[in-house]
Amino acid sequence: MKSIFHDCKVTVLSQEVADDTLVTFRPVDMAADGGYEGVAFAIGVQEGSIVTTYVAHAQQDTTSGFGTAADLEGTALTFSSITGAKTVLLDIYKPAERWVRPILLVPNTAATVIVSCTAIQYNARQAPATQDATTSGSWTGEFHAQPAEGTP
């Protein structure tokens, strides 16, 4: 059965306050649970009335320590925030290395902003994907197949 709950692994990588810094989010293991073909990083910024420009990109490495991290060519994603919040999606399909992580350059905004990143690993080679409660962070959900109409 095709669904995000069975075919994807969702992991909240970080939610933190940042200003004038390079945020290095936690990496994901593309070989976990039998392996995934791709990962989409949902990167969000939340701020007040300041409109500014951010740059996100992805890196990969053979180990989780990222001692020989390599930037992934062409993955730079430049976006401007809007008053309130903005979320962008950086999708990496079939990375060459086992470990992948997103990076976000937060400019000097004269005020701190809240940044977050959620990884959605997809095309699990072994379904169903395992949703790990210790790394899924602050999300929860339920799967419903062909629900009948009625009281929710």
N, C-alpha and C positions, 0 to 999 in steps of 0.2 A: 504494500500500500504506500503510495507516494504522499509524503507530508513533510513539513519542516521538522516535526518531532522525530520522525523515523529516519530521515535521510540527511539531517544536518546536526551539527553540534554547535550550540550557542554558548559563548563564554563572555562574561563581562570582564574585560581586561583591566579597566581602571576608570575611576571617576575622581577627579582631583581639581584643586584650585591651582591655576598657573598664571604667570605673567612674565614676559621677556625671557623665555626659556625654550629649550628643546625637550619636548616630552617624549620619552622612549617608553612605549607601552610594552607590557609583558608579551613574550613570544607565544605562538601556538605550535603544537607538534602536529605536523601534517601526516605522520605515520601512526598516530594514536588510533585506537579502536579498529585497526586494520587498514587505516589510511583514508585520506580525503583527496579529491582532485583539486579543489580550490578553496579559497577563503576570501570572504568579503568582510572588510573592516568598516563598520558604521562609526564614523568619527563625528562627534558632536561638540559644539561650543555653545555656551550659554552666557550671555552678558547683558548689560543694561543698554544704554543708549549709544555706546561707542561702536562705530562700524569700522572694521579693520580687515586686513588680508592675512590669511593663514596659508601655510604650505605643508602638505602631508606627503609622505612617500613610504615605501616599504623596503625592508632589508631581509636578507636570508642568510643562513649559516648552517653548517653541518652539526653544530652542537648548540645546546640551549644557553650556554654561556656567552655566545656571540663574540668569541675571541677573534674571529676572522670574518666579522660581519661584512657583507657586501650589499651596497645599494642596488636596487633593481631598476634597471634602465627604463626610462619612460614612465615611471610610476608617480612622478611629481604631480600633485594635484593642488592647484592654487584656487582658493575660494575666498570670497568675502562674506563676512558675517552680516547678519541683518539684526535690527533691534529685536532682542529677545533670544532667539536660538537659531542655529543652522546645523544640519546634519548632512554629511556627504558619505558616499560609499566608494571605497577603494577596493576593487576586486582583483585578486591575484589567482590566475588559473594555471595549474600545473607548474608550480615553482620547481626549480632544479634541486633545491636543498630541502632537508627535512624540517627546519625551523624557519618561521616567518614572523616578522613583527612590523607594526606600523610606527612611524615617527611623525610628530607634529611640531612644527615651529610656531610657537606662540609669540607674537611680537610684543613690544612694550606698549601696552594699552593705557597706561597710567591708572589702571584699575585691574584687579584680578578677574579672571574669567574661570568658569567651570568648564573643564574639558572631560570628555568621556570617550570610551571606545569599546565596542562590542564586536567580537569576532563571530562570524557565521561560517563554519567549515561545512562544505557541501560536497555532494556526490560521494557519499560514503561507499567505500569498496566492500564493506561488511555492514549490512543493515540488520537490525536497527542501530542507529548511532546511540552512544551512551551519553546521557546528560549527567555530568558529574556535579553533584550538589556542592562539592567543596570549591569548585572553580566557576560555577555559573553565576556567582555574585548575587545581584539584587533582582533577578528576573524569576518569574514563575509562570506556569501556563498549563493548559490542558489540551488534549487532542480529542476531537469529536468527529466521528464518521457518520455522515448522513443523518444528522439530528432531526427529529420530528419538530414541527411547529408546536409552540406552547409556552408555558412559563419558563423563563430562563433558569 
